[in-house]
Amino acid sequence: MNITASTALVTGANRGLGARFVAELLTGGVTKVYAAARDPKSVDPAIAADPRVRTLALDITDQASVDAAVSVASDVNLLINNAGVLGFGSALEGDLDLFGRDMHTNYLGTVRVTRAFVPVLASNGPAVIANVLTLIALAPVGPMAGYSASKAAAHSFTQALRAEVRDRGIEVVGAYPGGIDTDMLAGVEADKAAPEEVARRIVAGIAAGDTVIWPDDASAGAGKVYLGDPLQLERLLAG
């Protein structure tokens, strides 16, 4: 995809990886980017000041909010589904309300936004949908069982979507980062990639036409394990 000729929309653009996506797209010369967030005033003022940026109110769990965003962002040809939440909890003891929240946001929210924007993307094609998933969509981490399941569902949706929209001029990309050094994982002791590097690699992968993107060193190594032996990755992450 030619980033410089694209009009992008990034969900969850007010913090963490989402904010880095907007910055990276601007660096890459994007024509316009909609920085979408529940509260558009929470988008970094320095980013919002760029004349190519349009802040946009978008709650991916609310159909009315999604529909309103579609009516505004009718020129989009690159959709980056980045917004998400993370609740901690194991398979047997995790809070079911948190499990439900993660599924409602990370899976159904992604489905909701994608369905609403597909007609727009098809009319503005060629177009790309990039879903920010996670390495643990492919094999779970025990203390994040509900989150892992919600992202696994989003991974399966990404695969189904890819086949369904291929003939409509829309390519579907799945990105599978490992841990990222953002507020979402604050307090978790683990190796974490810099969010600006993850954003850079994902945008570069989109530009290169990649279908699957491993956007950090940890996910690239684990991705090789997964492609060779999925059960081995499950054992590694469980350990």
C-alpha positions as semicolon CSV with decimal commas, in nm:
position;residue;x (nm);y (nm);z (nm)
1;M;0,000;0,000;0,000
2;N;0,116;0,351;-0,079
3;I;0,102;0,518;0,264
4;T;0,155;0,865;0,117
5;A;-0,164;0,831;-0,087
6;S;-0,375;0,687;0,193
7;T;-0,637;0,821;0,429
8;A;-0,615;0,623;0,750
9;L;-0,826;0,573;1,059
10;V;-0,665;0,449;1,381
11;T;-0,884;0,334;1,670
12;G;-0,758;0,388;2,023
13;A;-0,534;0,667;1,892
14;N;-0,510;0,867;2,213
15;R;-0,244;0,661;2,392
16;G;0,006;0,378;2,378
17;L;0,050;0,203;2,045
18;G;-0,240;0,391;1,885
19;A;-0,072;0,729;1,937
20;R;0,249;0,587;1,790
21;F;0,059;0,466;1,484
22;V;-0,065;0,818;1,415
23;A;0,285;0,960;1,456
24;E;0,436;0,694;1,229
25;L;0,175;0,747;0,958
26;L;0,245;1,120;0,967
27;T;0,617;1,054;0,937
28;G;0,541;0,829;0,640
29;G;0,359;1,111;0,463
30;V;-0,001;0,997;0,499
31;T;-0,255;1,222;0,326
32;K;-0,491;1,227;0,624
33;V;-0,537;1,030;0,944
34;Y;-0,841;1,013;1,167
35;A;-0,720;0,979;1,526
36;A;-1,017;0,805;1,685
37;A;-1,079;0,772;2,057
38;R;-1,372;0,766;2,299
39;D;-1,272;1,116;2,404
40;P;-1,111;1,295;2,107
41;K;-0,985;1,566;2,344
42;S;-0,750;1,303;2,492
43;V;-0,549;1,282;2,168
44;D;-0,202;1,433;2,212
45;P;-0,237;1,806;2,128
46;A;0,095;1,799;1,943
47;I;-0,040;1,528;1,713
48;A;-0,385;1,686;1,681
49;A;-0,221;2,012;1,570
50;D;-0,093;1,853;1,247
51;P;-0,321;1,972;0,963
52;R;-0,343;1,615;0,832
53;V;-0,499;1,489;1,159
54;R;-0,871;1,479;1,229
55;T;-0,967;1,380;1,582
56;L;-1,277;1,165;1,589
57;A;-1,506;1,042;1,867
58;L;-1,535;0,664;1,846
59;D;-1,641;0,409;2,105
60;I;-1,599;0,073;1,935
61;T;-1,845;-0,091;2,176
62;D;-2,128;0,146;2,075
63;Q;-2,294;0,095;1,736
64;A;-2,430;0,451;1,725
65;S;-2,082;0,589;1,783
66;V;-1,940;0,366;1,510
67;D;-2,212;0,470;1,265
68;A;-2,145;0,837;1,337
69;A;-1,773;0,787;1,275
70;V;-1,843;0,620;0,940
71;S;-2,053;0,916;0,829
72;V;-1,758;1,149;0,898
73;A;-1,468;0,933;0,779
74;S;-1,612;0,837;0,441
75;D;-1,277;0,874;0,261
76;V;-1,082;0,609;0,454
77;N;-0,885;0,341;0,268
78;L;-0,668;0,221;0,558
79;L;-0,834;0,103;0,879
80;I;-0,611;0,013;1,173
81;N;-0,813;-0,169;1,440
82;N;-0,597;-0,100;1,743
83;A;-0,833;-0,016;2,032
84;G;-0,851;-0,276;2,307
85;V;-0,857;-0,351;2,678
86;L;-0,682;-0,607;2,896
87;G;-0,814;-0,774;3,209
88;F;-0,599;-1,009;3,412
89;G;-0,728;-1,344;3,532
90;S;-0,671;-1,717;3,491
91;A;-0,897;-1,961;3,307
92;L;-1,054;-2,098;3,626
93;E;-1,042;-1,798;3,858
94;G;-1,062;-1,491;3,635
95;D;-1,348;-1,245;3,679
96;L;-1,612;-1,333;3,419
97;D;-1,715;-0,968;3,394
98;L;-1,360;-0,884;3,284
99;F;-1,363;-1,177;3,042
100;G;-1,686;-1,042;2,896
101;R;-1,553;-0,686;2,875
102;D;-1,243;-0,803;2,687
103;M;-1,450;-1,011;2,447
104;H;-1,702;-0,731;2,394
105;T;-1,425;-0,481;2,315
106;N;-1,137;-0,671;2,158
107;Y;-1,346;-0,910;1,950
108;L;-1,696;-0,771;1,898
109;G;-1,570;-0,411;1,887
110;T;-1,329;-0,504;1,609
111;V;-1,608;-0,685;1,425
112;R;-1,844;-0,390;1,468
113;V;-1,600;-0,130;1,334
114;T;-1,488;-0,351;1,048
115;R;-1,840;-0,430;0,930
116;A;-1,932;-0,063;0,935
117;F;-1,627;0,048;0,738
118;V;-1,609;-0,228;0,476
119;P;-1,847;-0,048;0,235
120;V;-1,638;0,269;0,271
121;L;-1,313;0,082;0,215
122;A;-1,454;-0,103;-0,085
123;S;-1,562;0,223;-0,246
124;N;-1,220;0,381;-0,183
125;G;-1,012;0,076;-0,275
126;P;-0,763;-0,062;-0,305
127;A;-0,781;-0,065;0,072
128;V;-0,632;-0,234;0,378
129;I;-0,770;-0,346;0,713
130;A;-0,493;-0,401;0,968
131;N;-0,598;-0,577;1,287
132;V;-0,363;-0,540;1,583
133;L;-0,382;-0,879;1,747
134;T;-0,114;-1,024;1,975
135;L;0,121;-1,317;1,995
136;I;-0,096;-1,462;2,272
137;A;-0,390;-1,482;2,032
138;L;-0,205;-1,788;1,901
139;A;-0,117;-1,943;2,237
140;P;-0,240;-1,802;2,568
141;V;-0,061;-1,671;2,873
142;G;-0,230;-1,814;3,181
143;P;-0,279;-1,491;3,383
144;M;-0,434;-1,327;3,076
145;A;-0,673;-1,606;2,982
146;G;-0,972;-1,387;2,902
147;Y;-0,768;-1,135;2,706
148;S;-0,595;-1,415;2,514
149;A;-0,931;-1,568;2,424
150;S;-1,070;-1,235;2,304
151;K;-0,769;-1,184;2,080
152;A;-0,787;-1,545;1,959
153;A;-1,144;-1,472;1,851
154;A;-1,025;-1,158;1,673
155;H;-0,753;-1,365;1,503
156;S;-1,013;-1,612;1,375
157;F;-1,230;-1,323;1,257
158;T;-0,930;-1,178;1,074
159;Q;-0,883;-1,505;0,886
160;A;-1,251;-1,532;0,795
161;L;-1,262;-1,167;0,690
162;R;-0,957;-1,202;0,466
163;A;-1,134;-1,454;0,247
164;E;-1,464;-1,266;0,248
165;V;-1,337;-0,926;0,131
166;R;-1,057;-1,033;-0,103
167;D;-1,276;-0,980;-0,409
168;R;-1,382;-0,633;-0,289
169;G;-1,037;-0,478;-0,325
170;I;-0,957;-0,500;0,046
171;E;-0,650;-0,671;0,190
172;V;-0,658;-0,787;0,552
173;V;-0,344;-0,778;0,765
174;G;-0,289;-0,941;1,103
175;A;-0,017;-0,801;1,332
176;Y;0,099;-1,016;1,624
177;P;0,317;-0,817;1,865
178;G;0,457;-0,957;2,186
179;G;0,463;-0,746;2,501
180;I;0,473;-0,370;2,441
181;D;0,597;-0,109;2,686
182;T;0,270;0,082;2,732
183;D;0,033;0,154;3,020
184;M;-0,155;-0,166;2,939
185;L;0,134;-0,376;3,072
186;A;0,250;-0,136;3,343
187;G;0,374;-0,334;3,641
188;V;0,421;-0,657;3,444
189;E;0,778;-0,781;3,466
190;A;0,863;-0,901;3,115
191;D;1,059;-0,806;2,808
192;K;0,864;-0,536;2,626
193;A;0,915;-0,378;2,287
194;A;0,914;-0,001;2,239
195;P;0,571;0,101;2,102
196;E;0,723;0,334;1,844
197;E;0,925;0,044;1,700
198;V;0,619;-0,182;1,690
199;A;0,421;0,089;1,512
200;R;0,706;0,147;1,268
201;R;0,730;-0,222;1,177
202;I;0,355;-0,262;1,136
203;V;0,324;0,044;0,909
204;A;0,625;-0,077;0,711
205;G;0,463;-0,419;0,677
206;I;0,139;-0,263;0,555
207;A;0,334;-0,060;0,299
208;A;0,519;-0,373;0,185
209;G;0,196;-0,569;0,136
210;D;0,259;-0,821;0,414
211;T;-0,037;-1,031;0,524
212;V;0,109;-1,136;0,861
213;I;0,337;-0,905;1,058
214;W;0,561;-1,001;1,352
215;P;0,649;-0,646;1,463
216;D;0,914;-0,703;1,729
217;D;1,204;-0,937;1,790
218;A;1,022;-1,150;2,048
219;S;0,718;-1,205;1,829
220;A;0,934;-1,278;1,524
221;G;1,114;-1,554;1,713
222;A;0,795;-1,693;1,865
223;G;0,624;-1,673;1,528
224;K;0,882;-1,909;1,382
225;V;0,813;-2,149;1,669
226;Y;0,438;-2,126;1,608
227;L;0,468;-2,192;1,236
228;G;0,682;-2,497;1,304
229;D;0,496;-2,641;1,605
230;P;0,195;-2,458;1,759
231;L;0,200;-2,682;2,067
232;Q;0,560;-2,588;2,136
233;L;0,462;-2,220;2,151
234;E;0,174;-2,308;2,383
235;R;0,416;-2,485;2,615
236;L;0,665;-2,198;2,601
237;L;0,410;-1,933;2,691
238;A;0,247;-2,151;2,956
239;G;0,588;-2,190;3,120
